[in-house]
Amino acid sequence: MSWSAALVAADSTPRPSSLDEAQKTANDAAGWLEANWSVWISNGLRIVLIVTIAIVLRSLVRRGITKLIARMNRTAQAMDNALGGILVNAERRRQRSEAIGSVLRSVASFLIMGTAALTVLSVLKINLAPLLASAGVAGVAIGFGARNLVTDFLSGVFMILEDQYGVGDEIDAGVATGTVVEVGLRVTKLRGANGAIWYVRNGEVKRIGNLSQGWAMAEVDVTLRYDEDLDRARQVIGEVGEEMSKTAPWDEKLWEPVEVMGLDSVSLDSVVVRVQAKAAPGEAAAVARELRWRIKRALDAAGIRMGPPPAVADAAADAADPTAVVAPPSVLANPASPQALATAPIPPVPPGATLGK
């Protein structure tokens, strides 16, 4: 820009027409500042006070939640020491308490800081109606877009609060079955029977079967020959159960005596005897395997024969019967049968005749 252009721009700047007008403008500016400086200072102090109270309140609430969770852990630890660690899973308790504490702290921080932010905006004379309407529309849009994530999170929160399952529990979640390795707010990690790790979203779980709460039932079906003495078999199985209940470590895993329920099914070649035993949570499979092992050895020693399943017996009988593979005789093979007499013989073809005409 040249000097001449600068001089022209300076000359074009509006100036007070007189000294009185300039003095009046300065007095108006000073009066406006004098009238509003108290409001500015008051609003600034109010904002600082609101933020300070929110920060202090948030810190106190989070510290109180942390102490509450620590107290719950200490109470559970005392129970664990009193019970000898039989019924309380330390890792399950720790993860559940940490998840609950994290959720409570997040909710408390969101409520306190959100309320403080809205209060600050109201102090600044900002109309909150359009802001709240926009936030509502954005929340609805985000809710529809991330509905699966929200569903997983809410389902995880309620699963943890209700203590539906925990680390170390054997559960059937419908989509997967195994032992719980980790419980999260969005995903539950299971270890399957073959060692595979299953990651199950909490929102996909519609029903849960927990096999590790309270007690478990071990069931064993013993197949015996049809002609065996059932009273003697009951006595042998009862002796096996009594001996097993007095042997470590099965004396702690068996919560009730082994009971012979009776005949579960009867066929032409064999009978099935149902045996049940109430076991500690998560020990039903191990108790059933050991019980089968001991019953098999005891029955062999007593000379009681265990029959094959009905399907195997029927297949063996069919294979031993030589007539099973012979076709049944036809009634047409007998010339004197009514079916053979009712048939008409095919007439011979005359010489020189053509078939089909």
Disulfide bonds with the S-S distance in Angstrom:
none
